[in-house]
Amino acid sequence: MSYSWFLIPFKVAPGGVGGIATVLFHLFGFPAGISMIIINIPLFVIAWIFLGKNFGFRSFYGMLVGAFFVDLLSPHTLYKYCPFFKDIINTKYWAFTDNIFLASIAGSVLLGIGLGIIFRFYGSTGGTDIPVAILKQYTGVSMGTGYWFIETFIIFSIGVVFKDLNLIIWGYLNLFITTKIVDLTAEGLPYVKGAYIVSEFEDIIKERILEELDRGLTIFLAEGGYSGKKQNVLFCAINRNQITQLKRIVKEEDKNAFVLLVDVNDVLGNGFKSRMIDFQK
């Protein structure tokens, strides 16, 4: 739906095989889905080698199904065989809108949700999903960041081929939104906060956190940069739903306490579920 209804008609794509298929569609009239299948074939060897047999099979299956529906759900096909869509499809652009901005937003969100769900269950649609997954597997780089590196060249190529530099801007807008939605869908929101607490009543605050929040703590020996005073700093990782309770505990024991809350991208350990995705499962 993302590619067929919104992105391909306006020549907007966040790079990848979809971007190459968009170029072939507008220049030579090749069906986008068939182009995706042809381009993807050599990439499965890479997936098989670096990500295991299961990922390679899921990629192959995901690519075939995705490419099939790109062509099946194309506005031309729906207009020809489904009378219901004749009053909905904009035949000037052969899209579901006549506004490139709305098409970019809708296409980006749908694409991000779709890719995120697929990644969440250890699959792929092939294409540049495969090198992105390899980066995630071996470097720990988020999938969204991986897309930025890999897709830049293709986005620039689209603008050059169609001699429209505006398409580069639209492509980057699409890529930005897509990568954010991919991360949110595949990995979820960061659900853990790290809390640094500096207080003269550290002992009682520590005991209350241990008892009431059932969270462990680490104690750092620190020194005030201005005063030179030696002071212990408490650190603990807590779920977001415990933030209010933590603040209440600290405030009740020491109104002058210094508390620093930071987002924690991932946690490995007892009591927390990692956001890491193992593509070799």
N, C-alpha and C positions, 0 to 999 in steps of 0.2 A: 504493500500500500504506500509506504514511504517513497520508494523509488518511482513506482508507476504513476501514482496520483499527483505527486508534488515535485519531486526533485528532477527526474529526467525531462519532463516537459519544459522546464525552465533552464535546463543545462546547468543545474546546481547540483554539486555532489561533494561530499567530504573526502574526495580522493578515492583510493582503493580501486578494486575491480569495477565497482559501480560507476566510478568516474570514467574509467576507460570504456566501459560499455555505453555510457552516455555519449562519448565522442563518436564511437562507431555507429550508434543509432542515428545521430543527427547528420553525420557525414555520408554514411553509406546505406542507411536504412536497415542495418542488421538488427533483428530483434534483440533487445537488451538481455533477456534471459539466456538465449543461446550463446551470446557473446560471453556471458559470465561463465558458462560451462566450459567453453573452449579455453578461456584464459586461466581457469582454475586448475585444469588437469595437471600441469607440472608441479603445482604447489602442494599437492597431496603427498608427493614423495617426501617433501621437506617435513610435512606434518608427521608422516609415518616414522621418519628417522629421529626427529627431535622430541616429539610429544607422545609417541607411543601409538600402538595399533588402534586403541579405542578412540583416541582423539581423531586419528586419520579417518576411521569409519564414520564417526559422527560428523566430521567435516564434509565428507563426501555426501552423506545423506542430507545434511543441512543445506549444502550447496545446491543439490539437485532440486530439493523441495522449494528452496528460496527462488532459484532461477525459474522454475516452473510457474510459480505464482506471480513473479514479476511480469511475465508475458500474459498469463491467464487473466490477471486483474488490470491489465493495461486499459486506459480509457477507450482506445480504439476497439478492443475486443468487447468490453462491456457495452459500448454504444451500439455495436453491431448485433449482439446476441441477447442483450438484456434491455428491453424497452423501458424499464423503470429508470434507467440511468440517462436516458436521452434528454430529459429536462434538467439534469443536474450537471452533466459534463459540459465544460466550456470548450466548444469546438475550435475556438480561435487558437488556444494553447494546448488543447487536448489534455486538460487537467481539471481538477476539482475546484480551482480558483483561478481568477485572472490577475492575481496580485503576487508578485515574486516574493515579497516580504512574508506574506502569510504562508505561501508555499514552503519557504525556507524554514519557518518556525515549525509548521505542522510536520514537515518531512523530517526535520532534525529530531523532534521529540519522539516520533514513531520509530525512527531508525535506532535511536538510543535505547528505547525500551526493548525493542526486538533483539538487538545485539546483546544487551545486558542480560536478558533472560536466557539467551543461548549460552553465554559465557558462564552464567551462574550454575548451569547444569553441565558444565565441562564440554560443551560442544562448540561448533563454529559454523559459519556459512562459507568457509574457505576464504580465498582472496587474501587480503592483507590482515584479516583476522589471525592468520597463521603466524606471521612474524610478530604481531602484537602479542599473541599468546606465548611465543618463545621468549620475548623480552620479559613478560610477566613471570614466566616459569624460572628463568635463570638469573634475572637481575633484580626482581622484586619491584620493578617500575610499574606504576599503576597502568591499567589498560588505556585510560584516557590519555596519559602522557605518551604512551607508546604510539597512539594514533597521530599525535602531533608530529612526531619525528618522521613517521613513515608516509603520511599523506601529503606533506607539504609539496613535494615535487609534482605529484599528480595534479594538485589544485592549480599550481602555476601553469602546468602544461595545458589544462583546460582553457584558462584565460588566453594563452598564446594561440592555441589552435583556433579558437573561435574569434580571435582578435577583439576581445572584450575584457578589459582589465577589471570591470565591475564584477565579473564572474569570480575573480579571485577573492574579492571582498565577501561576496555571498558565500563562496565556498568555505572561507574561514569562519564566517558566522555559523554556518551549518556545522562545521567541524567542532567549534567551541561548544555549541549546545549539545551535539551528539555525544561528545566525550564526557561531559558532565552527567548526562542522563545515563550513559553506559556505566559509569562508576557508581552512581546512586542505585541503579537497578541491580547490578551484579554484586556489589559489595555492601550496599546499604550505607546509611549515614553513620559517621563515626559515633559510636554509642558509649565511648569511654572518655572520661575526663581524668587528667592528672592534676592532683592538688598539692601545692607546696604551702606549708603552714609555718609561720614564724611567730612564736608566742612564748612569753615567760611561763605560761601554764601548760607547757607541752606535755607533761606527764598525765595530767587528768584528761586533756584533749585526746591523747593517744589511747588511754584506756576506754574512753567513751566510743571512739571510732572502732576499736576492736570489738567491743561488746554490742553496740547499737547498730553499726553498719556491717559488722562481720567482715571487715576488710583488714588485710595486713598492712603494715607500714614499714618504711625504711627511714632511718634517721641519718641525716648528713650533718657532719660537723662543719660549721661555717663561721665566718668572721665578718663583722660589719665593715663595709668599705670606708665609712666615715668615722664611726666610733671606735673601730678596732676591737669591739667586744666579741668574745666567743659566744656562739649561739647555735643550738641544735635546730635543724630544719626538718620537719616531718614531711614525708612524701607518701602519698597513697594513690592508687588507681581505683576509681569508682565508676559505677554506672551513672548515666545521666539522670536517672530518676532518683538518685541518692544525693544530688547536689544540694537541693534545698535542705535536706536533713543535716548534711555536713556543715553548711553555713550556720544553721541554727545551733549546732553543738559548739562551734567555735565562738559564735557571738555570745552565747550564754556563759562561756567560761572566760572569755577575754575580748572585750569590745575593741581593744586596740591591736588585736592580732593582725598580722599581714598574711593575706591569703592570695595565692596566684593559681588560677585555674587555666589549664591548657588542654587543647584537643589532643587526643591520642589516636593515631591512625590505626594501630593494631596492637593487640595484646596476646601474648602466648603465656598460658599459665592457668593454674587452678582458679576456677570461678569465672573465666572469661572464654568466649568463643571467638576464635580467630577469624578475620575477614579474608585471610589468604585463600586462594583457590588453587587446588592441585589439579592440573590438567591431565595428569597421568593416571587419575583414578579410573 
